[in-house]
Amino acid sequence: MSRPRLNTGDVRSVNFTVRLTDGEVKKLARLSEITGRSTSDLMREKLFKGKFPEPKLARIDLNTFLELKKIGVNLNQLTRLAHTNRIGMDLVVTLMQLHRQQEKIYAKLLFHDS
């Protein structure tokens, strides 16, 4: 089965040339890689919609994510125990710092493709 034909108005038949510096080309290539879209699509979307498409989600190792989730559950349980005054305030401070660090790691894993 062949590809369906486009309407006459939907065919992109006109070329438009833009001159870019080496740095701009590298930046555009990086944006293309991050979003998973072609450079032409990026430029077209920026030109007509005024924004770049959202970056695709990073691919993460499932085992790493699950292990981090287990650590988070343990931290949550220890934090709950700390709030019942069964453990010292020093541990509470440490747990809060670890919790903030865990949130940063989650954000990096989920939203950065590096």
Backbone as ProteinMPNN parsed JSONL, in Angstrom:
{"seq_chain_A": "MSRPRLNTGDVRSVNFTVRLTDGEVKKLARLSEITGRSTSDLMREKLFKGKFPEPKLARIDLNTFLELKKIGVNLNQLTRLAHTNRIGMDLVVTLMQLHRQQEKIYAKLLFHDS", "coords_chain_A": {"N_chain_A": [[0.844, -1.172, 0.0], [0.603, 2.164, -0.853], [1.879, 5.414, 0.115], [-0.431, 7.887, 1.232], [-1.593, 10.552, -0.871], [-0.77, 14.028, -0.516], [-2.728, 17.013, -0.002], [-2.798, 19.632, -2.428], [-2.169, 22.156, -1.322], [-0.794, 21.425, 0.951], [1.681, 20.409, 0.329], [5.116, 20.763, 0.685], [6.924, 22.598, -1.179], [8.522, 24.768, -1.666], [11.69, 26.124, -1.262], [13.591, 27.706, 1.302], [16.227, 29.663, 2.102], [18.515, 30.023, 4.758], [21.104, 31.66, 6.39], [23.475, 30.619, 8.73], [25.618, 30.813, 11.631], [28.467, 28.78, 12.61], [28.189, 28.151, 15.317], [25.446, 28.601, 15.71], [24.375, 26.618, 14.086], [25.26, 24.334, 15.442], [23.89, 24.669, 17.862], [21.249, 24.487, 16.95], [21.28, 21.858, 15.99], [21.667, 20.493, 18.384], [19.289, 21.158, 19.753], [17.537, 19.885, 18.052], [18.241, 17.243, 18.502], [17.561, 16.978, 21.215], [14.773, 17.392, 21.191], [13.912, 15.506, 19.406], [13.096, 16.052, 16.853], [13.218, 17.156, 13.408], [15.58, 19.571, 12.094], [14.404, 21.318, 10.311], [11.691, 21.129, 11.004], [11.848, 22.199, 13.586], [12.64, 24.878, 13.089], [10.486, 25.746, 11.544], [8.357, 25.486, 13.374], [9.164, 27.286, 15.38], [9.173, 29.657, 13.937], [6.466, 29.973, 13.074], [4.84, 29.396, 15.281], [6.094, 30.525, 17.395], [7.531, 29.254, 19.406], [9.662, 26.596, 20.612], [9.283, 23.037, 20.248], [8.394, 20.87, 23.03], [10.968, 19.209, 24.917], [11.815, 15.756, 24.411], [11.182, 13.078, 26.721], [13.751, 11.864, 28.826], [15.545, 8.816, 28.363], [15.675, 6.398, 30.775], [17.359, 4.091, 32.894], [15.509, 1.408, 33.928], [15.943, -0.185, 36.211], [17.593, 1.486, 37.756], [15.849, 3.591, 38.263], [13.845, 2.221, 39.757], [15.339, 1.406, 41.982], [16.022, 3.891, 43.067], [13.486, 4.71, 43.74], [12.853, 2.881, 45.779], [14.697, 3.714, 47.7], [13.639, 6.213, 48.188], [11.189, 5.509, 49.385], [12.098, 4.347, 51.757], [13.35, 6.605, 52.885], [11.094, 8.19, 53.264], [9.701, 6.708, 55.2], [11.515, 6.84, 57.349], [11.512, 9.599, 57.743], [8.869, 10.035, 58.538], [8.949, 8.646, 60.944], [10.765, 10.255, 62.275], [9.272, 12.573, 62.605], [7.573, 11.803, 64.604], [8.958, 12.157, 66.836], [10.644, 10.134, 67.71], [13.227, 9.849, 67.077], [16.388, 11.645, 66.934], [16.796, 15.23, 66.304], [18.946, 15.818, 64.672], [19.051, 13.75, 62.84], [16.684, 14.257, 61.512], [17.22, 16.64, 60.125], [19.239, 15.722, 58.393], [17.774, 13.809, 56.962], [15.927, 15.462, 55.633], [17.643, 16.888, 53.956], [18.575, 14.782, 52.359], [16.191, 14.072, 51.162], [15.616, 16.346, 49.582], [17.788, 16.179, 47.841], [17.185, 13.773, 46.576], [14.867, 14.516, 45.147], [15.997, 16.302, 43.303], [17.571, 14.517, 41.835], [15.592, 12.868, 40.718], [14.369, 14.774, 39.024], [16.471, 15.333, 37.242], [16.866, 12.799, 36.093], [14.423, 12.363, 34.8], [13.968, 14.556, 33.09], [16.225, 15.326, 31.659], [18.204, 14.477, 28.961], [20.81, 13.084, 29.139]], "CA_chain_A": [[0.0, 0.0, 0.0], [1.442, 3.353, -0.988], [1.626, 6.553, 1.002], [-1.514, 8.723, 0.691], [-1.182, 11.839, -1.448], [-1.092, 15.244, 0.218], [-3.453, 18.039, -0.747], [-1.886, 20.539, -3.137], [-1.736, 23.213, -0.412], [0.005, 20.87, 2.046], [2.981, 19.976, -0.175], [6.173, 21.755, 0.931], [7.721, 22.574, -2.4], [9.315, 25.983, -1.762], [12.87, 26.151, -0.404], [13.907, 29.002, 1.88], [17.6, 29.546, 2.569], [18.883, 30.84, 5.904], [22.526, 31.53, 6.704], [23.726, 30.508, 10.161], [27.015, 30.633, 12.036], [28.751, 27.417, 13.071], [27.603, 28.014, 16.653], [23.993, 28.496, 15.576], [24.086, 25.293, 13.528], [25.46, 23.374, 16.531], [22.781, 24.85, 18.803], [20.054, 23.942, 16.306], [21.429, 20.398, 15.972], [21.446, 20.031, 19.768], [17.848, 21.261, 19.998], [16.915, 18.825, 17.256], [18.505, 15.982, 19.215], [16.808, 16.994, 22.471], [13.332, 17.305, 20.949], [13.593, 14.378, 18.539], [12.47, 16.595, 15.642], [14.196, 17.615, 12.419], [15.894, 20.997, 12.201], [13.392, 22.044, 9.534], [10.478, 21.199, 11.833], [12.111, 23.139, 14.672], [12.62, 26.245, 12.573], [9.109, 26.024, 11.118], [7.534, 25.672, 14.57], [9.587, 28.534, 16.028], [8.766, 30.774, 13.083], [5.023, 30.155, 12.97], [4.161, 29.295, 16.572], [6.817, 31.343, 18.355], [8.182, 28.481, 20.457], [10.191, 25.299, 20.222], [8.53, 21.936, 20.867], [8.897, 20.373, 24.309], [11.946, 18.131, 24.765], [11.324, 14.415, 24.709], [11.632, 12.593, 28.018], [14.996, 11.109, 28.798], [15.468, 7.38, 28.579], [16.408, 6.056, 31.983], [17.454, 2.683, 33.2], [14.397, 1.058, 34.805], [16.461, -0.66, 37.493], [18.06, 2.653, 38.498], [14.655, 4.301, 38.725], [13.205, 1.434, 40.812], [16.197, 1.473, 43.163], [15.844, 5.225, 43.625], [12.151, 4.73, 44.335], [12.965, 2.16, 47.054], [15.4, 4.611, 48.62], [12.662, 7.243, 48.545], [10.228, 4.925, 50.324], [12.801, 4.24, 53.042], [13.498, 7.961, 53.411], [9.777, 8.627, 53.707], [9.404, 6.024, 56.457], [12.377, 7.421, 58.384], [11.043, 10.962, 57.99], [7.642, 9.905, 59.335], [9.401, 8.258, 62.284], [11.404, 11.432, 62.867], [8.226, 13.523, 62.989], [6.922, 11.317, 65.821], [9.936, 12.446, 67.896], [11.296, 8.913, 68.185], [14.654, 9.946, 66.763], [16.908, 12.982, 67.179], [16.624, 16.275, 65.297], [20.067, 15.759, 63.725], [18.64, 12.844, 61.776], [15.623, 14.936, 60.766], [17.883, 17.566, 59.195], [19.896, 14.894, 57.38], [16.727, 13.224, 56.115], [15.372, 16.512, 54.768], [18.65, 17.15, 52.933], [18.544, 13.643, 51.44], [14.937, 14.154, 50.397], [15.804, 17.383, 48.548], [18.728, 15.63, 46.856], [16.441, 12.77, 45.818], [13.995, 15.226, 44.208], [16.854, 16.811, 42.223], [17.963, 13.373, 41.006], [14.399, 12.536, 39.93], [14.197, 15.772, 37.97], [17.513, 15.135, 36.233], [16.613, 11.544, 35.38], [13.215, 12.411, 33.984], [13.852, 15.657, 32.145], [17.475, 15.613, 30.962], [18.618, 13.333, 28.156], [22.266, 13.076, 29.102]], "C_chain_A": [[0.889, 1.235, 0.0], [1.014, 4.446, -0.012], [0.515, 7.411, 0.4], [-0.977, 10.061, 0.183], [-1.61, 13.003, -0.56], [-1.938, 16.157, -0.654], [-2.441, 18.993, -1.366], [-1.347, 21.621, -2.217], [-0.841, 22.728, 0.715], [1.408, 20.436, 1.62], [4.002, 21.095, 0.048], [7.143, 21.712, -0.24], [8.636, 23.786, -2.536], [10.47, 25.901, -0.767], [13.129, 27.567, 0.063], [15.278, 28.87, 2.518], [17.86, 30.519, 3.711], [20.365, 30.607, 6.167], [22.704, 31.57, 8.22], [25.222, 30.411, 10.429], [27.21, 29.178, 12.452], [28.117, 27.16, 14.44], [26.092, 27.849, 16.596], [23.585, 27.127, 15.028], [24.225, 24.225, 14.612], [24.318, 23.45, 17.535], [21.491, 24.255, 18.231], [20.108, 22.415, 16.259], [21.181, 19.815, 17.356], [19.964, 20.076, 20.12], [17.091, 20.171, 19.246], [17.064, 17.481, 17.957], [17.66, 15.877, 20.483], [15.318, 16.767, 22.232], [12.938, 16.109, 20.093], [12.902, 14.811, 17.256], [13.562, 17.039, 14.676], [14.439, 19.112, 12.597], [14.873, 21.837, 11.43], [12.108, 22.201, 10.336], [10.656, 22.2, 12.971], [11.994, 24.581, 14.197], [11.208, 26.657, 12.165], [8.218, 26.302, 12.334], [7.88, 26.971, 15.288], [9.088, 29.742, 15.238], [7.259, 31.024, 13.147], [4.275, 30.076, 14.298], [4.867, 30.084, 17.671], [7.493, 30.581, 19.476], [8.731, 27.189, 19.875], [9.344, 24.205, 20.851], [9.185, 21.491, 22.17], [9.929, 19.272, 24.07], [11.324, 16.779, 25.097], [11.877, 13.98, 26.06], [12.894, 11.754, 27.851], [14.715, 9.627, 28.981], [16.298, 7.05, 29.805], [16.394, 4.554, 32.174], [16.383, 2.348, 34.233], [14.888, 0.604, 36.171], [16.948, 0.493, 38.366], [16.881, 3.408, 39.081], [13.992, 3.544, 39.884], [14.018, 1.468, 42.106], [16.056, 2.823, 43.853], [14.482, 5.342, 44.301], [12.157, 4.01, 45.691], [13.643, 3.033, 48.11], [14.445, 5.698, 49.103], [11.641, 6.741, 49.551], [10.861, 4.813, 51.709], [12.986, 5.613, 53.689], [12.177, 8.474, 53.969], [9.417, 7.995, 55.051], [10.239, 6.593, 57.605], [11.937, 8.843, 58.739], [9.783, 10.938, 58.848], [7.994, 9.536, 60.784], [10.026, 9.455, 63.002], [10.362, 12.437, 63.341], [7.442, 13.066, 64.22], [7.835, 11.477, 67.031], [10.556, 11.189, 68.483], [12.797, 8.908, 67.893], [15.079, 11.404, 66.896], [16.719, 13.939, 66.002], [17.767, 16.286, 64.283], [19.7, 14.872, 62.541], [17.551, 13.47, 60.909], [16.236, 15.87, 59.72], [18.542, 16.794, 58.054], [18.875, 14.292, 56.422], [16.133, 14.251, 55.16], [16.361, 16.858, 53.646], [18.666, 16.03, 51.9], [17.289, 13.663, 50.57], [15.047, 15.19, 49.277], [16.739, 16.883, 47.443], [18.035, 14.596, 45.98], [15.538, 13.439, 44.776], [14.8, 15.787, 43.028], [17.256, 15.688, 41.272], [16.792, 12.936, 40.129], [14.249, 13.483, 38.751], [15.232, 15.583, 36.862], [17.284, 13.874, 35.425], [15.448, 11.667, 34.405], [13.251, 13.471, 32.892], [15.138, 16.039, 31.436], [17.94, 14.355, 30.251], [20.127, 13.311, 28.019], [22.8, 11.93, 29.908]], "O_chain_A": [[1.832, 1.321, 0.786], [-0.058, 4.396, 0.59], [0.508, 7.646, -0.808], [-0.032, 10.62, 0.739], [-2.67, 12.97, 0.065], [-1.879, 16.093, -1.882], [-1.33, 19.132, -0.854], [-0.172, 21.976, -2.319], [-0.189, 23.539, 1.372], [2.239, 20.126, 2.474], [3.776, 22.236, -0.354], [8.062, 20.893, -0.279], [9.458, 23.821, -3.451], [10.263, 25.643, 0.419], [12.916, 28.522, -0.684], [15.464, 28.031, 3.4], [17.478, 31.688, 3.647], [20.823, 29.464, 6.163], [22.158, 32.438, 8.902], [25.994, 29.983, 9.571], [26.242, 28.437, 12.626], [27.577, 26.082, 14.689], [25.521, 27.054, 17.342], [22.581, 26.551, 15.449], [23.403, 23.313, 14.693], [23.831, 22.423, 18.007], [20.734, 23.599, 18.947], [19.091, 21.753, 16.466], [20.556, 18.763, 17.487], [19.44, 19.137, 20.719], [16.121, 19.61, 19.756], [16.128, 16.682, 17.997], [17.111, 14.818, 20.787], [14.672, 16.036, 22.982], [11.766, 15.734, 20.053], [12.196, 14.016, 16.635], [14.7, 17.271, 15.083], [13.617, 19.825, 13.173], [14.524, 22.939, 11.852], [11.506, 23.275, 10.351], [9.739, 22.958, 13.288], [11.329, 25.402, 14.829], [10.788, 27.787, 12.415], [7.422, 27.241, 12.324], [6.987, 27.679, 15.754], [8.634, 30.728, 15.818], [6.827, 32.171, 13.263], [3.185, 30.635, 14.425], [4.31, 30.29, 18.749], [7.988, 31.199, 20.419], [8.326, 26.746, 18.8], [8.74, 24.431, 21.9], [10.377, 21.709, 22.385], [9.791, 18.487, 23.131], [10.435, 16.671, 25.941], [12.924, 14.463, 26.49], [13.066, 11.037, 26.865], [13.77, 9.237, 29.666], [17.482, 7.38, 29.87], [15.519, 3.851, 31.67], [16.356, 2.948, 35.308], [14.303, 0.975, 37.189], [16.74, 0.483, 39.579], [16.902, 3.817, 40.242], [13.616, 4.157, 40.883], [13.453, 1.549, 43.196], [15.978, 2.893, 45.079], [14.353, 6.007, 45.329], [11.534, 4.48, 46.643], [13.215, 3.08, 49.263], [14.443, 6.058, 50.281], [11.265, 7.469, 50.47], [10.232, 5.146, 52.713], [12.802, 5.764, 54.896], [12.145, 9.114, 55.02], [8.891, 8.669, 55.936], [9.726, 6.802, 58.705], [11.986, 9.238, 59.903], [9.647, 11.732, 59.778], [7.401, 10.06, 61.727], [9.83, 9.635, 64.204], [10.55, 13.084, 64.371], [6.721, 13.864, 64.818], [7.525, 10.993, 68.119], [10.955, 11.187, 69.648], [13.538, 8.067, 68.401], [14.233, 12.297, 66.963], [16.511, 13.519, 64.864], [17.575, 16.72, 63.147], [19.997, 15.195, 61.391], [17.507, 13.234, 59.701], [15.81, 15.881, 58.565], [18.416, 17.169, 56.889], [19.091, 14.27, 55.21], [15.867, 13.938, 54.0], [15.949, 17.096, 52.511], [18.759, 16.292, 50.7], [17.33, 13.314, 49.39], [14.619, 14.935, 48.151], [16.507, 17.134, 46.26], [18.271, 14.546, 44.772], [15.456, 12.971, 43.64], [14.337, 15.75, 41.888], [17.281, 15.875, 40.055], [16.969, 12.664, 38.942], [14.028, 13.052, 37.619], [14.901, 15.664, 35.679], [17.481, 13.869, 34.209], [15.499, 11.124, 33.301], [12.615, 13.293, 31.853], [15.141, 17.003, 30.67], [18.058, 13.294, 30.863], [20.665, 13.495, 26.927], [24.014, 11.752, 30.0]]}, "name": "protein", "num_of_chains": 1, "seq": "MSRPRLNTGDVRSVNFTVRLTDGEVKKLARLSEITGRSTSDLMREKLFKGKFPEPKLARIDLNTFLELKKIGVNLNQLTRLAHTNRIGMDLVVTLMQLHRQQEKIYAKLLFHDS"}
